[in-house]
């Protein structure tokens, strides 16, 4: 019986209580490991799909597409020319006679004292709108410029102070170029105030750009001309002198190939991620989403879209083919021939209203939509499983505490009984 007295009730209670919950603990550990693997896999899947979607959206937005075009000119200093995928091959000759300019007028010889003593109203008219400035409470040129610039009803005029050799000039500038944006300043005040603004100097006239294509003449209120040739923006910066500006528009084959390669690389990166996540384990580690019906449906959707016939074109027309793992490769010769013979087919197949990029983007929304996407639903399912595991863990802890307290009470009582028996036996000389 002395052996029982050497045992620690707390140690025994801890060991036996642990044995009671060990099967439940092992089950929870297995479930947690599985859930963590699925959570990690779901995050990896979301990242892979989001990265691919971001890539294809970048190839299918305003001002950006798969087909890349370029413009070259025969001289510098006349125009900056940019193109979009809508630009057609062609050569255009333009003679620039005049640049558009914004109206600017200056009032020299003014002082802060002149403005402080002025009275009445300054009315600035521009393009059918008017701005009235009460001069009575304005004390300086800076205050006048601020009153004009900060007025809510400002029609598009900017006031600034030009300082040279200790002298100050008030300059009024139209914010827009063109002949219709002519400034007109009227003073309704005493003779002295009217005299201050009586003789403005014209710094820059309000005029349109003037240019010709052959015998056809054009005017434009701005030097940026984006509606003359489809897909081509011409920003005039100088005038021609006897020799026309020649603009040659063509397909930028290398840049377009880069775009196609970017699409293929983005697709292959996605396929690598999906293949890893759904691996059956025959050639290595089994993927956390192996056999998952949602991912299988996603792969079917994307592959079906990839092999779509869009207005008579398929990926094969651009030299793109897939291997048994779903990864793409490009035949450069086939792609080059397609770009030479029908460059607009790139836009039709990839960027058209029913193009493959828009269709893939819409297909991915079914999975990535933050409101009702399938991945959001899957995450909610995993969250519920985590809550269930947490409840099981709480029950296990409660069971452990109950078992521990029961065993501790029993072994403590046993030690007490043993002590009493030893004491009794000692009284009778039996120990």
ABEGO torsion letter per residue (X at the ends): XAAAAABBAAAAAAAAAAAAAAAAAAAAAAAAAAAAAAAAAAAAAAAAAAAAAAAAAAAABBGBBABBBBBBBABBGABBBBBBAABBBEBBBBBBABBBBBBBBBBBGBBAAAAAABBEBBBBBBGGBBBBBBAAABABAAAAAAAAAABAABAGBBBBBBBBGGBBBBBBBBABBEAABBBBBBBBBBAAAAAAAABBBBABBBBBBBBBBEABBBBBABABBAAABBGBBBBBABBBBGBBBBBBBBBBAAAAAAAAAAAAAAAAAAAAAAAAAABAGAAEBBBAABGBAAAAAAAAAAAAAAABBBGGBBAAAAGBBBBAAGBBBBBAAAAAAAAAABAAAAAAAAABAABAAAAAAAAAAAAABAAABAAAAAAAAAAAAAAAAAAAAAAAAAAAAAAAAAAAAAAAAAAAAAAAAAAAAAAAGAX
